Amino acid sequence: MCTYNTERTPISGSGKGKAGWFDLTDATVYYDHPVHAQAAHTLNIDFANPSSGPAARVAVELTAESARELVAAIERALQNVPADLLT
């Protein structure tokens, strides 16, 4: 069963695709059937720059457990960064 719950957010960063590095402007997150991962459902994250065409996209498919671990790891990493470096 698909949830159709999709979250979109503007982002600022870089991604590396087949043609090299490109600017990232958007992230889309949703829980659905994966294209490649060996699981019934995954948390799918698309990092993209739509203005640069379909090749400017990095896709990630994670199990729910892996996605939660990634969120926790990101939070731990950011907690240890001095505030003046986060601006």
Secondary structure, DSSP 8 states (H G I E B T S, - for coil): -----EEEEEEEEEEEETTEEEEEEEEEEEEE--SSSSSSSEEEEEEE-GGG-TTSEEEEEE-HHHHHHHHHHHHHHHHTS-GGG--
